[in-house]
Amino acid sequence: MSRDDFSERVAGVAALAEPVRRDLYRYVAAQAEPVSRDQACEGLKIARHTAKFHLDKLVEEGLLVTTYKRLSDRRGPGAGRPTKLYRRSDRELSVSVPERRYDLAGQLMARAIEESARSGVPVIQALQSAAAELGRGLGDQMRSRMERGRSRQRLLDAASETLTDYGYEPSQDGNTLHLVNCPFHLLAQDHTDLVCGMNMALLAGAADQVGDDKLTVRLDPSPGRCCVVVTAA
């Protein structure tokens, strides 16, 4: 996750720390249909200007979205303007410190199960193939960032920037990147071989996509960090 994305998520979650705003969000989310300001202030027994202020703040943070609709059956002149209505947005927000990417692991495992059911390939093999495919996307991002320079340090910087976006928290030691954070920490604790194999396939796919053996990855489990180490040739 980039710094900007992290800040945006934190701001979105923090918006719900205000009690009235949180209650309004829950109220809107619980309704079968979009609600007006009048319905919200009546439902929570708060002033209309208070409801308006907090509802619009929730819209600013992307937690609610608005539509406009006439609530009466009247049409034509004198019918009045459509009413602004609020409903919960489809945006999902979560913040974990350190960052975890269980959503990513879930997507890869779902793809593997579907592929295994379709083709009969062993599910672990399918999982590693899905991870390698995703890793090639990471490798493309690294190559794009390397266009600003071709030195070994530029390569390490490009790899570090990309892996930071995915929550690995890389730390450079000479020509090696130690990945301080495992984005799949709890899964790796309970299913070590499965998850570390998936992680290795993902990062090996990235290294292969960078090409020319510029990056190598190896399993090197150690307490307090990811099981994979990345080295620049």
C-alpha positions in Angstrom: 0.0 0.0 0.0 1.4 3.4 -1.0 1.7 6.2 1.6 -1.1 8.1 0.0 -3.4 5.1 0.0 -2.6 4.3 3.6 -3.4 7.9 4.6 -6.7 7.8 2.7 -7.7 4.5 4.4 -6.8 5.9 7.9 -8.8 9.0 7.2 -11.8 7.0 6.1 -11.7 4.8 9.2 -11.0 7.8 11.5 -14.2 9.5 10.1 -16.2 6.9 12.0 -14.5 7.7 15.3 -17.0 10.6 15.8 -20.0 9.1 17.6 -22.8 10.9 15.7 -21.1 10.3 12.4 -20.7 6.6 13.2 -24.3 6.3 14.3 -25.4 8.0 11.0 -23.3 5.6 9.0 -24.8 2.6 10.8 -28.3 4.0 10.4 -27.9 4.6 6.6 -26.3 1.2 6.1 -29.2 -0.5 7.9 -31.9 0.9 5.7 -33.3 -1.0 2.7 -33.5 2.2 0.6 -31.5 5.5 0.4 -32.4 7.9 3.2 -32.9 11.7 3.2 -31.5 14.1 5.7 -34.9 14.5 7.3 -35.2 10.7 7.7 -31.7 10.5 9.2 -32.3 13.3 11.7 -35.7 11.8 12.7 -34.2 8.3 13.0 -31.4 9.4 15.3 -33.3 12.3 17.0 -30.7 14.9 16.0 -30.9 18.4 14.5 -31.2 18.5 10.7 -28.1 20.7 10.3 -26.1 18.2 12.4 -27.3 15.3 10.2 -26.4 17.3 7.0 -22.9 18.1 8.3 -22.0 14.6 9.2 -23.7 12.9 6.2 -21.8 15.1 3.8 -18.5 14.4 5.7 -19.2 10.7 5.2 -19.7 11.4 1.5 -16.3 13.2 1.4 -14.6 10.2 2.8 -16.2 7.9 0.3 -18.3 6.0 2.9 -21.6 7.2 1.6 -22.8 8.1 -1.9 -25.7 10.3 -2.9 -28.6 10.2 -5.4 -31.5 12.5 -6.1 -35.1 11.5 -6.3 -38.5 13.1 -5.9 -40.2 11.7 -2.8 -43.7 12.9 -3.7 -45.9 11.8 -6.6 -46.2 15.4 -7.8 -44.8 16.3 -11.2 -44.3 19.5 -13.2 -44.1 23.1 -11.9 -44.5 23.3 -8.1 -43.3 19.7 -7.5 -40.1 21.0 -5.9 -36.6 19.9 -6.4 -35.5 16.2 -6.1 -34.4 15.3 -2.6 -30.8 14.4 -1.8 -30.6 10.8 -0.6 -27.7 8.9 1.0 -26.8 5.2 0.9 -23.7 3.2 1.8 -21.0 3.1 -0.8 -19.4 -0.1 -2.1 -16.0 1.1 -0.8 -14.3 -1.3 1.6 -11.9 0.1 4.2 -9.5 -1.7 6.5 -6.3 -0.7 8.1 -3.8 -3.0 9.8 -0.5 -2.1 11.4 1.7 -3.8 10.3 0.0 -4.2 6.9 -1.6 -7.6 6.2 -2.8 -8.7 2.8 -5.1 -11.6 3.6 -7.4 -10.4 0.7 -4.6 -11.1 -1.7 -4.0 -14.6 -0.3 -7.7 -15.3 -0.5 -7.8 -14.2 -4.1 -4.9 -16.5 -5.0 -6.3 -19.4 -3.2 -9.7 -19.0 -4.8 -8.1 -18.9 -8.2 -6.1 -22.0 -7.4 -9.2 -24.0 -6.2 -11.1 -23.0 -9.4 -8.2 -24.0 -11.6 -7.7 -27.3 -9.7 -11.4 -28.1 -10.1 -11.4 -27.2 -13.8 -8.2 -28.9 -14.9 -7.4 -31.5 -12.2 -4.0 -29.8 -11.5 -3.0 -30.4 -7.8 -4.3 -27.4 -5.8 -0.8 -26.5 -4.4 0.6 -26.4 -7.9 -2.3 -24.2 -9.1 -1.7 -21.9 -6.1 2.0 -21.4 -7.0 1.1 -20.8 -10.6 -1.5 -18.1 -9.6 1.1 -16.6 -7.3 3.8 -16.5 -10.0 1.3 -14.9 -12.4 0.7 -12.1 -9.9 4.4 -11.9 -9.3 5.0 -11.1 -12.9 2.8 -8.1 -12.5 5.0 -7.0 -9.7 8.0 -7.5 -11.9 6.5 -5.3 -14.6 6.1 -2.5 -11.9 9.7 -2.9 -10.9 10.9 -2.7 -14.5 8.8 0.4 -15.1 10.4 2.1 -12.1 13.8 1.1 -13.3 13.4 3.2 -16.4 14.7 6.1 -14.3 18.1 4.4 -14.0 19.9 1.2 -14.7 22.3 0.9 -11.7 22.1 -1.9 -9.2 21.0 0.7 -6.6 18.2 1.8 -9.0 17.1 -1.9 -9.2 17.1 -2.2 -5.5 15.1 1.0 -5.1 12.6 -0.1 -7.7 12.1 -3.5 -6.1 11.9 -1.8 -2.7 9.2 0.7 -3.8 7.1 -2.1 -5.4 7.4 -4.4 -2.4 6.5 -1.6 -0.1 3.2 -1.1 -2.0 2.4 -4.8 -1.2 3.2 -4.5 2.5 6.5 -6.2 2.7 8.4 -3.4 4.4 11.8 -4.1 2.7 15.0 -3.1 4.4 18.2 -2.9 2.4 21.4 -4.5 3.7 24.1 -4.2 1.1 22.7 -5.8 -2.1 20.0 -7.7 -0.2 16.4 -6.7 0.7 15.2 -8.3 3.9 11.4 -8.2 4.0 10.6 -7.0 7.6 6.9 -7.7 7.4 5.0 -10.8 6.2 1.7 -9.7 4.6 0.3 -13.1 5.3 1.6 -13.4 8.9 -1.2 -15.4 10.6 -1.7 -17.7 7.7 2.0 -18.3 7.5 2.1 -19.2 11.2 -0.7 -21.8 10.8 0.1 -23.1 7.3 3.8 -22.4 6.9 4.8 -24.6 4.0 1.7 -23.7 2.0 2.0 -19.9 2.5 5.7 -19.7 2.2 5.6 -21.7 -1.0 3.0 -19.3 -2.3 5.1 -16.3 -1.3 8.2 -17.7 -2.8 6.4 -18.3 -6.1 5.1 -14.8 -6.1 8.4 -13.1 -5.6 10.2 -15.5 -7.9 7.7 -14.6 -10.6 8.6 -10.9 -10.0 12.3 -11.6 -10.3 11.8 -13.7 -13.5 9.8 -10.8 -15.0 12.6 -8.3 -14.2 14.8 -10.6 -16.3 18.5 -11.1 -17.0 19.0 -12.7 -13.5 19.1 -9.2 -12.1 17.2 -10.3 -9.0 17.4 -13.6 -7.1 15.0 -14.8 -4.4 15.5 -17.5 -1.8 13.8 -18.9 1.2 15.6 -17.8 4.4 13.1 -18.0 7.3 14.0 -16.0 10.3 12.0 -14.8 13.3 10.5 -11.3 12.9 10.5 -11.1 9.1 9.2 -12.6 5.9 10.6 -16.0 4.8 11.9 -14.8 1.5 15.0 -12.7 0.9 15.6 -10.7 -2.3 19.1 -10.0 -3.7 20.4 -7.9 -6.6 22.9 -9.6 -8.7 
